């Protein structure tokens, strides 16, 4: 519950601070002014290692090839229009090396619900300046986000 | 004039006599806090979804209440270039009829599906008046998902009204016409012998909502105007207002106003359904289209049906009765208890209110005044609860607030009149601007009205808005009806001409709205992921399997198309963010654009007529790089052998030649 509240709060503050971005973000600030006062503290509490979202303590001690294969299939429908498995930037950055740069929690939180993190994360703000397209929310289920993470790990050499 | 206030009917009438049909002095009608009460701050939502008939634009318009803001136009019976409805290959079958493809209709009335007499937020039903049809819209996707043509009918006005558990939707014909299996090439002088007024009963599947023309009743050849089903104790009955009991066929404005009383026809639909089950009725050979939109393939199909069961007046002798009703009744409205039936004789100077209990007793006691074309006529007094005296001029339609009050629109005296159902006393009246037709209270024709607001839908606006040529905007007016007196809060322009409307609390719908999951997309030409994008030639047909995502198409360039080819762009929107549609348009298409919802596939047919380079682009601003979402189609002369190739906007390949060869089958 606390997490959900802090997401909403962070969303609101940042959408107030940020420059507006895409006309079609789905984070319509619906909270009223009472909740706006409690936000500054939660926004400052943004954890750039974990991002914003429900995923934490993702166990990546073993590699699951079946899961990675599922992740690849999903990625071909929802992700590879914009991302290559290499380092090459297409619409978005190439995936190669992402699992070394970011934690599993950060990746899963970001790909599950990109908008609130784009608004706040310093790395994502830099990416947005380069790509100029906000990553679309592709409506991934929890297990789908995990499968895609496994595919990304495979790209980065997990065995 | 400006400072005149209203003191009741007397002064209203005096004003009308002085100034024609325009009441003045609206400034005094609006209270100081009206603006605040209709203001919906940025980021806040309206309290109600209001679905308003589009009249002669053939669509359904969605407004928010209390703001009066137009939220959306939902295409139903007319092609809609905004999103390609009726232009895309998938939606063309929706507008098929036994007369072929019909790109327009006149949309009059709406009904929200009900459970136990209360609105349930599942479906919205709409009628087409001109080429008789009934449509069903799914309120999860706000799309028209089914259209059923109505045979043996013309002017599908008395439609679509629903039973309290959405078992049936009715379609009563406004024009009496010869039956479809009889020769229609007859002299108009034979009206009285050859013309019938048919009532259609469309069964609705409890789960899927699918419609099926269960049976029709061949009633006398009079005009059916409006209808409503009973509820609770009267739930087995349908009531239809009828005019032209004179059966005149020329100069009806005089000749159909001769009789002092026309009728409300009461039909026991449960008994009629039992009669059909028992094998009564004759099979009439006819032709009518049944069009359905499949949610998993995003594609509509049209099936032609050939037969319908028709019950005769004789079959219905114990299940169909006439109640005399003064004079040319329009509205036929049942109060939330199901006991009172309000007729609105639009040429009568009173409002007759009938009692269901008294009607049943009169039938049991055989208290009849005679017969009309074989239908027993109940004695007026035997069914009458009472009359509202001097309510105003031109009563048209009545809705209810659930607190024992009725509200009737007065077309001629341009006002809304509130009265008490039990004692029939007039309680309040407010002017409208001008010539009000239907009224709407959210849930106001159900067993559970949300009696907070009332909207009056007006036929004339005159001086209400900046003039826009001779064709002015029509208008809607919002009243607060939570207190003893109605308070005008707002008026706003509408698409012309609004007829009936329905509304429900926003909470019932706003969280169930959905998009298409790409995984569930069963469209035969879907492209699930850019890797599947391709161009396939089959003779002179070229299928383009195309995807769109912020901010590019794949493929984005195609060469090898020839003049006269039939190019089918099957565009799949790969977005799964629920509010990101993409558009698709190509130069010179004798068609519209496509507007493709997330996860959906739509097809645009394009037949290039001359060689050249044809740009295509996304029409719906989708991201900062929306303007870059574009491509080209190269068209060569017929018979040329330009190779069929396409490029996939692949960065590495982009600077070089296109990367893939099209397939030829």
HADDOCK unambig.tbl for C-alpha pairs under 7 A between the chains (distance, minus, plus):
assign (segid A and resid 22 and name CA) (segid B and resid 623 and name CA) 5.81 0.50 0.50
assign (segid A and resid 22 and name CA) (segid B and resid 624 and name CA) 6.90 0.50 0.50
assign (segid A and resid 28 and name CA) (segid B and resid 43 and name CA) 6.46 0.50 0.50
assign (segid A and resid 29 and name CA) (segid B and resid 43 and name CA) 6.21 0.50 0.50
assign (segid A and resid 30 and name CA) (segid B and resid 43 and name CA) 5.52 0.50 0.50
assign (segid A and resid 30 and name CA) (segid B and resid 44 and name CA) 6.47 0.50 0.50
assign (segid A and resid 76 and name CA) (segid B and resid 529 and name CA) 5.38 0.50 0.50
assign (segid A and resid 76 and name CA) (segid B and resid 531 and name CA) 6.80 0.50 0.50
assign (segid A and resid 77 and name CA) (segid B and resid 528 and name CA) 5.22 0.50 0.50
assign (segid A and resid 77 and name CA) (segid B and resid 529 and name CA) 3.72 0.50 0.50
assign (segid A and resid 78 and name CA) (segid B and resid 529 and name CA) 6.35 0.50 0.50
assign (segid A and resid 78 and name CA) (segid B and resid 574 and name CA) 6.55 0.50 0.50
assign (segid A and resid 81 and name CA) (segid B and resid 529 and name CA) 6.97 0.50 0.50
assign (segid A and resid 81 and name CA) (segid B and resid 530 and name CA) 5.61 0.50 0.50
assign (segid A and resid 90 and name CA) (segid B and resid 651 and name CA) 6.15 0.50 0.50
assign (segid A and resid 132 and name CA) (segid B and resid 624 and name CA) 6.27 0.50 0.50
assign (segid A and resid 133 and name CA) (segid B and resid 623 and name CA) 6.19 0.50 0.50
assign (segid A and resid 133 and name CA) (segid B and resid 624 and name CA) 6.26 0.50 0.50
assign (segid A and resid 133 and name CA) (segid B and resid 625 and name CA) 6.86 0.50 0.50
assign (segid A and resid 136 and name CA) (segid B and resid 575 and name CA) 6.99 0.50 0.50
assign (segid A and resid 136 and name CA) (segid B and resid 577 and name CA) 6.12 0.50 0.50
assign (segid A and resid 137 and name CA) (segid B and resid 576 and name CA) 6.24 0.50 0.50
assign (segid A and resid 137 and name CA) (segid B and resid 577 and name CA) 4.76 0.50 0.50
assign (segid A and resid 138 and name CA) (segid B and resid 575 and name CA) 6.10 0.50 0.50
assign (segid A and resid 138 and name CA) (segid B and resid 576 and name CA) 4.20 0.50 0.50
assign (segid A and resid 138 and name CA) (segid B and resid 577 and name CA) 5.44 0.50 0.50
assign (segid A and resid 139 and name CA) (segid B and resid 576 and name CA) 5.33 0.50 0.50
assign (segid A and resid 139 and name CA) (segid B and resid 577 and name CA) 6.24 0.50 0.50
